[in-house]
Amino acid sequence: MEPDRIFIDIRTCELRLSQLMEEIRRIQAENPDYEVFLDGDAYAIVGRRRDQRCPAEG
């Protein structure tokens, strides 16, 4: 299983909310195979591959 990919570390980015939303849309468009979301624990915008089934799940 591939680990989540951090796209934007919110703690260190200086983007305004509108800019951040624009970046999220760009990331989603460029990475259609990833689910892009805010990870509250990592305090970052991250991506997770959409189809990551464990071999046992078939």
SERO-4910 file (N, C-alpha, C, O; in steps of 0.05 Angstrom, whole numbers):
BEGIN
 pado doro    nc1    nc2    nc3   cac1   cac2   cac3    cc1    cc2    cc3    oc1    oc2    oc3
  Met    A     17    -24      0      0      0      0     18     25      0     36     28     16
  Glu    A     12     42    -18     28     67    -21     20     87      1     -4     90      6
  Pro    A     39    100     13     32    120     33     19    145     21     22    150     -3
  Asp    A      4    160     37     -8    184     27     13    204     17     35    205     28
  Arg    A      7    219     -3     25    238    -15     18    266     -5     -5    275     -9
  Ile    A     36    280      7     31    307     17     36    327     -6     58    328    -18
  Phe    A     15    342    -14     17    361    -35     23    389    -24     40    403    -34
  Ile    A      9    397     -2     13    423     10     13    421     40     -6    410     52
  Asp    A     35    430     52     37    431     81     25    458     90     37    479     85
  Ile    A      2    457    102    -12    482    109      3    498    130      0    523    130
  Arg    A     18    485    147     33    500    167     53    519    155     59    540    167
  Thr    A     65    512    132     86    528    121     78    543     96     93    560     86
  Cys    A     55    538     85     47    552     61     36    580     68     25    584     89
  Glu    A     39    598     49     30    625     54      7    633     35      3    656     29
  Leu    A     -7    612     26    -29    617      8    -54    627     23    -60    619     45
  Arg    A    -69    645     10    -95    653     21   -115    631     14   -109    613     -3
  Leu    A   -138    632     27   -157    610     24   -165    607     -6   -167    585    -16
  Ser    A   -171    629    -20   -178    627    -48   -156    614    -65   -161    599    -83
  Gln    A   -131    621    -58   -108    610    -73   -105    580    -66    -99    564    -84
  Leu    A   -110    573    -41   -108    545    -33   -129    528    -47   -124    506    -57
  Met    A   -154    539    -49   -175    524    -63   -168    521    -93   -174    500   -104
  Glu    A   -156    541   -105   -148    540   -132   -126    518   -136   -127    503   -155
  Glu    A   -107    517   -118    -86    496   -119    -98    468   -116    -89    450   -129
  Ile    A   -118    465    -98   -131    439    -94   -144    431   -120   -142    407   -128
  Arg    A   -158    449   -134   -171    442   -160   -150    434   -180   -154    416   -196
  Arg    A   -127    449   -181   -106    442   -199    -94    414   -193    -90    398   -212
  Ile    A    -89    409   -168    -79    383   -160    -98    360   -168    -89    339   -177
  Gln    A   -124    365   -163   -143    344   -170   -144    339   -200   -146    316   -209
  Ala    A   -142    361   -216   -142    358   -245   -117    344   -255   -118    328   -274
  Glu    A    -94    349   -243    -69    337   -251    -65    308   -240    -48    293   -250
  Asn    A    -81    301   -220    -78    274   -208   -105    261   -205   -114    257   -182
  Pro    A   -117    254   -227   -144    242   -226   -146    215   -211   -167    207   -203
  Asp    A   -123    202   -209   -123    176   -195   -119    178   -165   -118    158   -151
  Tyr    A   -119    203   -155   -116    208   -126   -141    221   -115   -154    238   -128
  Glu    A   -148    213    -91   -169    227    -75   -154    249    -60   -136    242    -44
  Val    A   -161    274    -64   -146    296    -51   -164    307    -29   -187    313    -33
  Phe    A   -152    310     -5   -167    319     18   -149    332     39   -125    330     38
  Leu    A   -162    345     59   -148    357     81   -144    336    103   -164    326    113
  Asp    A   -120    330    110   -114    312    132   -109    329    156    -89    343    158
  Gly    A   -128    328    175   -126    345    199   -103    337    217    -92    354    231
  Asp    A    -96    312    218    -74    303    235    -47    313    224    -30    322    239
  Ala    A    -44    312    198    -19    321    185    -20    351    180      1    363    174
  Tyr    A    -44    363    182    -48    391    175    -37    397    148    -21    415    144
  Ala    A    -46    381    128    -37    383    101    -58    375     81    -77    360     88
  Ile    A    -55    384     56    -71    374     34    -56    349     24    -33    352     15
  Val    A    -69    327     25    -56    302     17    -72    287     -5    -95    294    -10
  Gly    A    -59    268    -17    -72    252    -37    -68    223    -31    -47    214    -21
  Arg    A    -88    207    -37    -88    178    -32    -98    165    -58   -119    173    -68
  Arg    A    -84    145    -67    -93    131    -92   -121    121    -87   -127    110    -66
  Arg    A   -138    124   -108   -166    116   -105   -170     86   -103   -187     77    -89
  Asp    A   -153     70   -117   -157     41   -117   -133     28   -104   -115     19   -117
  Gln    A   -134     26    -77   -113     13    -62   -124    -10    -46   -126     -9    -22
  Arg    A   -132    -30    -60   -143    -54    -46   -120    -71    -36   -100    -74    -49
  Cys    A   -124    -82    -13   -105   -102     -3   -108   -127    -19   -130   -134    -28
  Pro    A    -87   -142    -24    -89   -167    -39   -110   -186    -28   -122   -201    -44
  Ala    A   -114   -187     -2   -134   -205     10   -162   -197      3   -180   -214      3
  Glu    A   -167   -171     -4   -194   -162    -10   -202   -170    -38   -226   -170    -44
  Gly    A   -183   -175    -55   -188   -184    -82   -195   -161   -100   -200   -165   -123
***
